Amino acid sequence: MKTLVFYFKSRGLVTFLALFLTASMLSGQNHGIYKKLYSSIYLSNNGSSDFLKKSRNHKPALKSLSNNFYDDKSARCRSKAYALSRNIYNYTDKKELKQQVVEDHLSACLNDRSPYLRYRLGNHLIQFEKEDFNDMSVTMIKELIAIDQNRKHYVVLAGYMNLDEAIPDISQFTEDDIIKEWDIVQGLARVGNPEALAICTKIMKEYPLDKRFFDKLLPGLSYTNDRQIFDLIIDEILSDDNTELIGQRLKDYQRYFLLKSIMPLIYEYPFSFVDESQLMEDEFYHQLEYAMDWLRKNRESYTLIHMESSMLQKKSPYISDELTTSMK
């Protein structure tokens, strides 16, 4: 009997030790993930995030980020934590983890106490794939459009996601509404909304080239990255029959500011368009005349730079003796 009791006690002890060791190993693994995340976020050690390339680390790392780092007192550390979650998004092939990263970013856009971090994370949302925005993500996008002062980014995101029900209706906008809600108009135009593009077309065809146009409307028209709108801006640049203008010098400066808004976004234009404050008067006119001549020759064939396009390395034409000589 004593032998039998000792056997059962021994079996119980072995079972207990096995469970204890298993729990300790799991705890140790999670603790190891925490230590590596801590090292990457707080110590900025080179290569400290390489462990995220291994698929087995994705789920526990994402859980540890949520439990330990997203609520850190330092906005800089929180930013690093979300950057690591984007690494997980890029490395993992599991849909539920990708969706969790998107949800975490949107939740931070709604709730993080740093306006600047909310703004930065809002900009990162466009990097995620459409299929990784689940129903919860869509609900949060709608809420952000309704309450966030930076809603232009979320309107663009909603257009990118084809979430028509999340985009404000602009069909009944008055002239005053267009100016007041210009962020929404340009955001919708950026994603090809026909009503918004019609408003932008009307602005280019009918609005005077006054201070309001150059200060408020022109940056948004360029932001649309729409070929039809750019063609209208180019037509204005090359036009000579504007009866509202008094004096050629005024027309030249208006042309310059129109050029300044679009030339950096045209892929094939060979030179960097330089700010007028850095130019002598003759250089200013060299740049103006060269850009206008280039547009006349390439009006039908130019293309616009998109996010997925590779950027050309461009420099100022004024280091080129050939260009400077040809413009004299």
C-alpha positions as CSV (number, residue, x, y, z in Angstrom):
1,M,0.0,0.0,0.0
2,K,2.8,2.4,0.9
3,T,4.4,1.7,-2.4
4,L,1.1,2.4,-4.3
5,V,0.6,5.7,-2.5
6,F,4.2,6.8,-3.3
7,Y,3.6,5.9,-6.9
8,F,0.5,8.1,-7.1
9,K,2.3,10.9,-5.2
10,S,5.2,10.6,-7.6
11,R,2.9,10.7,-10.6
12,G,1.3,13.8,-9.2
13,L,4.6,15.4,-8.5
14,V,5.8,14.6,-12.1
15,T,2.6,16.0,-13.5
16,F,2.8,19.1,-11.4
17,L,6.5,19.6,-12.4
18,A,5.6,19.1,-16.1
19,L,2.8,21.7,-16.0
20,F,5.1,24.1,-14.0
21,L,7.9,23.8,-16.5
22,T,5.5,24.2,-19.5
23,A,4.1,27.3,-18.0
24,S,7.5,28.6,-17.2
25,M,8.7,28.0,-20.8
26,L,5.7,29.9,-22.2
27,S,6.2,32.7,-19.7
28,G,9.9,32.8,-20.5
29,Q,9.1,33.0,-24.2
30,N,6.7,36.0,-23.8
31,H,9.2,37.6,-21.4
32,G,11.8,37.2,-24.1
33,I,9.6,38.9,-26.6
34,Y,9.0,41.7,-24.1
35,K,12.7,42.1,-23.6
36,K,13.4,42.3,-27.3
37,L,10.6,44.9,-27.8
38,Y,11.9,46.8,-24.9
39,S,15.4,46.8,-26.4
40,S,14.1,48.0,-29.7
41,I,11.8,50.8,-28.4
42,Y,13.9,52.1,-25.5
43,L,17.5,51.2,-26.3
44,S,17.3,51.5,-30.1
45,N,19.7,48.6,-30.5
46,N,20.7,47.8,-34.1
47,G,19.1,44.6,-35.3
48,S,16.9,44.4,-32.2
49,S,13.8,44.0,-34.3
50,D,15.1,41.2,-36.5
51,F,13.2,38.7,-34.4
52,L,10.0,40.0,-35.9
53,K,11.0,38.3,-39.2
54,K,10.1,35.0,-37.6
55,S,6.4,34.1,-37.9
56,R,6.2,32.4,-34.5
57,N,7.0,35.8,-32.9
58,H,4.3,37.8,-34.6
59,K,1.3,37.1,-32.4
60,P,3.0,37.3,-29.0
61,A,4.8,40.5,-30.1
62,L,1.6,42.1,-31.2
63,K,0.0,41.2,-27.9
64,S,3.0,42.5,-25.9
65,L,2.9,45.8,-27.8
66,S,-0.8,46.2,-27.0
67,N,-0.4,45.3,-23.3
68,N,2.9,47.1,-22.5
69,F,3.9,49.8,-25.1
70,Y,0.9,51.4,-26.8
71,D,0.0,53.3,-23.6
72,D,3.6,54.4,-22.7
73,K,3.9,57.9,-21.3
74,S,6.3,58.9,-24.1
75,A,4.7,59.7,-27.5
76,R,8.1,58.9,-29.1
77,C,8.0,55.4,-27.6
78,R,4.4,54.9,-28.6
79,S,5.4,55.9,-32.1
80,K,8.2,53.3,-32.1
81,A,5.7,50.7,-30.9
82,Y,3.3,51.3,-33.7
83,A,6.3,51.2,-36.2
84,L,7.1,47.8,-34.9
85,S,3.5,46.7,-35.4
86,R,3.8,47.8,-39.0
87,N,6.8,45.6,-39.3
88,I,4.7,42.7,-38.1
89,Y,2.0,43.7,-40.7
90,N,4.6,43.6,-43.5
91,Y,6.2,40.3,-42.4
92,T,3.1,38.2,-41.5
93,D,0.8,36.4,-43.9
94,K,-2.0,35.9,-41.3
95,K,-5.0,38.0,-42.1
96,E,-6.2,38.3,-38.5
97,L,-2.9,39.8,-37.4
98,K,-2.9,42.3,-40.3
99,Q,-6.4,43.3,-39.4
100,Q,-5.4,43.7,-35.8
101,V,-2.5,46.1,-36.7
102,V,-5.0,48.2,-38.8
103,E,-7.5,48.3,-35.9
104,D,-4.7,49.3,-33.4
105,H,-3.7,52.2,-35.6
106,L,-7.3,53.4,-36.0
107,S,-7.9,53.1,-32.3
108,A,-4.8,55.3,-31.7
109,C,-6.0,57.8,-34.2
110,L,-9.2,58.1,-32.1
111,N,-7.7,57.9,-28.6
112,D,-4.0,58.7,-28.4
113,R,-3.3,61.8,-26.3
114,S,-0.8,63.2,-28.8
115,P,-2.3,65.2,-31.7
116,Y,0.9,64.9,-33.6
117,L,1.1,61.1,-33.2
118,R,-2.6,60.8,-34.2
119,Y,-1.7,62.8,-37.4
120,R,1.3,60.6,-38.2
121,L,-0.6,57.4,-37.7
122,G,-3.4,58.6,-39.8
123,N,-1.0,59.2,-42.6
124,H,0.3,55.6,-42.3
125,L,-3.1,54.1,-42.8
126,I,-2.9,54.5,-46.6
127,Q,-0.1,52.0,-46.6
128,F,-2.3,49.1,-45.6
129,E,-4.2,46.9,-48.0
130,K,-7.9,47.4,-48.6
131,E,-8.8,43.9,-47.6
132,D,-7.3,44.3,-44.2
133,F,-9.9,46.9,-43.1
134,N,-12.6,44.9,-41.3
135,D,-16.0,46.0,-40.1
136,M,-14.6,47.5,-36.9
137,S,-12.0,49.4,-38.9
138,V,-14.7,50.8,-41.2
139,T,-16.7,52.0,-38.1
140,M,-13.7,53.8,-36.7
141,I,-13.0,55.5,-40.1
142,K,-16.6,56.8,-40.1
143,E,-16.1,58.1,-36.6
144,L,-12.9,59.8,-37.5
145,I,-14.5,61.5,-40.5
146,A,-17.2,62.8,-38.2
147,I,-15.1,64.1,-35.4
148,D,-11.4,64.6,-36.3
149,Q,-10.1,67.9,-37.5
150,N,-7.7,66.1,-39.7
151,R,-10.5,64.3,-41.5
152,K,-9.1,65.0,-45.0
153,H,-6.8,62.0,-44.5
154,Y,-9.7,59.8,-43.5
155,V,-11.9,61.0,-46.4
156,V,-9.1,60.0,-48.8
157,L,-8.8,56.7,-47.0
158,A,-12.5,56.1,-47.3
159,G,-12.3,56.9,-51.0
160,Y,-9.3,54.5,-51.4
161,M,-11.4,51.9,-49.6
162,N,-14.5,52.6,-51.8
163,L,-16.5,53.3,-48.6
164,D,-19.1,55.6,-50.2
165,E,-21.3,55.5,-47.1
166,A,-18.4,57.0,-45.1
167,I,-17.8,60.0,-47.4
168,P,-19.8,63.2,-46.8
169,D,-22.3,64.1,-49.4
170,I,-21.2,67.3,-51.3
171,S,-23.9,67.3,-54.0
172,Q,-25.7,70.2,-52.3
173,F,-22.6,72.3,-51.4
174,T,-23.0,76.0,-51.9
175,E,-20.2,78.3,-53.0
176,D,-19.5,79.1,-49.3
177,D,-19.6,75.4,-48.4
178,I,-16.9,74.7,-51.0
179,I,-14.5,77.0,-49.4
180,K,-15.4,76.0,-45.8
181,E,-15.1,72.3,-46.6
182,W,-12.3,72.5,-49.1
183,D,-10.4,69.7,-47.4
184,I,-13.2,67.3,-48.1
185,V,-13.6,68.5,-51.7
186,Q,-9.9,68.1,-52.5
187,G,-9.8,64.8,-50.6
188,L,-12.7,63.4,-52.6
189,A,-11.2,64.7,-55.9
190,R,-7.9,62.9,-55.0
191,V,-9.8,59.6,-55.1
192,G,-11.7,60.4,-58.3
193,N,-15.1,61.5,-56.9
194,P,-16.9,63.0,-60.0
195,E,-18.8,65.7,-58.0
196,A,-15.6,66.9,-56.4
197,L,-13.7,66.9,-59.7
198,A,-16.5,68.9,-61.2
199,I,-16.1,71.5,-58.4
200,C,-12.4,71.7,-59.1
201,T,-12.9,72.1,-62.8
202,K,-15.4,74.9,-62.1
203,I,-12.8,76.6,-59.9
204,M,-10.2,76.5,-62.6
205,K,-12.5,77.8,-65.2
206,E,-14.4,80.4,-63.3
207,Y,-12.6,81.6,-60.2
208,P,-10.4,84.7,-60.3
209,L,-6.7,84.2,-59.7
210,D,-6.7,86.2,-56.5
211,K,-5.1,85.7,-53.1
212,R,-7.7,83.2,-52.0
213,F,-7.1,81.1,-55.1
214,F,-3.3,81.0,-54.6
215,D,-3.3,80.6,-50.8
216,K,-6.2,78.2,-50.3
217,L,-7.4,76.6,-53.5
218,L,-4.3,76.0,-55.6
219,P,-2.6,73.7,-53.1
220,G,-5.7,71.5,-53.0
221,L,-6.0,71.5,-56.8
222,S,-2.5,70.2,-57.1
223,Y,-3.1,67.7,-54.3
224,T,-5.9,66.1,-56.4
225,N,-3.1,64.7,-58.7
226,D,-5.7,64.5,-61.4
227,R,-4.7,64.8,-65.0
228,Q,-7.7,66.8,-66.1
229,I,-7.2,69.4,-63.4
230,F,-3.5,69.6,-64.2
231,D,-4.3,70.2,-67.9
232,L,-6.5,73.1,-66.9
233,I,-3.7,74.6,-64.8
234,I,-1.3,74.2,-67.7
235,D,-3.8,75.9,-70.0
236,E,-3.9,78.8,-67.6
237,I,-0.1,79.0,-67.5
238,L,0.2,79.1,-71.2
239,S,-2.7,81.4,-71.9
240,D,-2.2,85.0,-72.9
241,D,-5.8,86.2,-73.1
242,N,-6.7,87.0,-69.4
243,T,-8.4,90.3,-69.4
244,E,-8.5,90.5,-65.6
245,L,-4.7,90.9,-65.4
246,I,-3.0,94.3,-65.5
247,G,0.6,94.2,-66.5
248,Q,2.8,91.4,-67.9
249,R,4.9,91.2,-64.7
250,L,1.8,90.3,-62.6
251,K,0.9,87.6,-65.2
252,D,4.4,86.2,-65.0
253,Y,4.3,85.9,-61.2
254,Q,0.9,84.2,-61.4
255,R,2.3,81.8,-64.0
256,Y,5.3,81.2,-61.7
257,F,3.1,80.2,-58.7
258,L,1.0,77.9,-60.9
259,L,4.1,76.3,-62.2
260,K,5.5,76.0,-58.7
261,S,2.5,74.0,-57.6
262,I,2.5,71.4,-60.4
263,M,6.1,71.0,-61.8
264,P,7.4,68.9,-58.8
265,L,4.6,66.5,-59.5
266,I,5.3,65.9,-63.2
267,Y,7.5,62.9,-63.6
268,E,9.3,63.7,-66.8
269,Y,10.2,67.3,-66.0
270,P,14.0,67.2,-65.8
271,F,14.9,69.8,-63.3
272,S,14.0,70.8,-59.7
273,F,11.7,73.8,-59.7
274,V,13.5,76.3,-57.4
275,D,11.8,78.7,-55.0
276,E,11.8,82.3,-56.2
277,S,13.5,83.5,-53.1
278,Q,16.7,81.7,-54.1
279,L,16.8,83.2,-57.6
280,M,18.1,86.4,-59.2
281,E,15.6,88.1,-61.5
282,D,17.3,86.8,-64.7
283,E,17.3,83.2,-63.2
284,F,13.6,83.6,-62.3
285,Y,12.7,84.3,-65.9
286,H,15.0,81.6,-67.2
287,Q,13.2,79.1,-65.0
288,L,9.8,80.5,-66.0
289,E,10.5,80.5,-69.7
290,Y,12.1,77.0,-69.7
291,A,9.2,75.4,-67.8
292,M,6.6,77.0,-70.1
293,D,8.5,75.9,-73.2
294,W,8.8,72.4,-71.8
295,L,5.0,72.3,-71.2
296,R,4.3,73.4,-74.7
297,K,6.3,70.6,-76.1
298,N,5.1,67.9,-73.6
299,R,1.5,69.0,-73.0
300,E,0.1,65.7,-74.3
301,S,2.6,63.2,-73.1
302,Y,3.5,64.1,-69.5
303,T,2.6,61.8,-66.6
304,L,2.1,62.6,-62.9
305,I,4.0,61.1,-60.0
306,H,2.0,58.7,-57.9
307,M,2.9,57.1,-54.6
308,E,4.0,53.9,-56.4
309,S,6.1,55.7,-58.9
310,S,9.9,55.8,-58.6
311,M,11.2,59.4,-58.2
312,L,13.7,60.9,-60.6
313,Q,16.7,62.6,-59.1
314,K,16.4,66.2,-60.2
315,K,18.7,69.2,-59.6
316,S,18.6,72.9,-60.4
317,P,19.1,73.9,-64.0
318,Y,21.4,76.7,-63.0
319,I,24.4,74.5,-62.6
320,S,24.0,73.5,-66.3
321,D,26.0,75.8,-68.6
322,E,24.1,74.4,-71.5
323,L,20.7,75.4,-70.2
324,T,21.9,78.8,-69.0
325,T,23.4,79.6,-72.3
326,S,20.4,78.4,-74.3
327,M,18.1,80.7,-72.2
328,K,20.1,83.9,-72.9
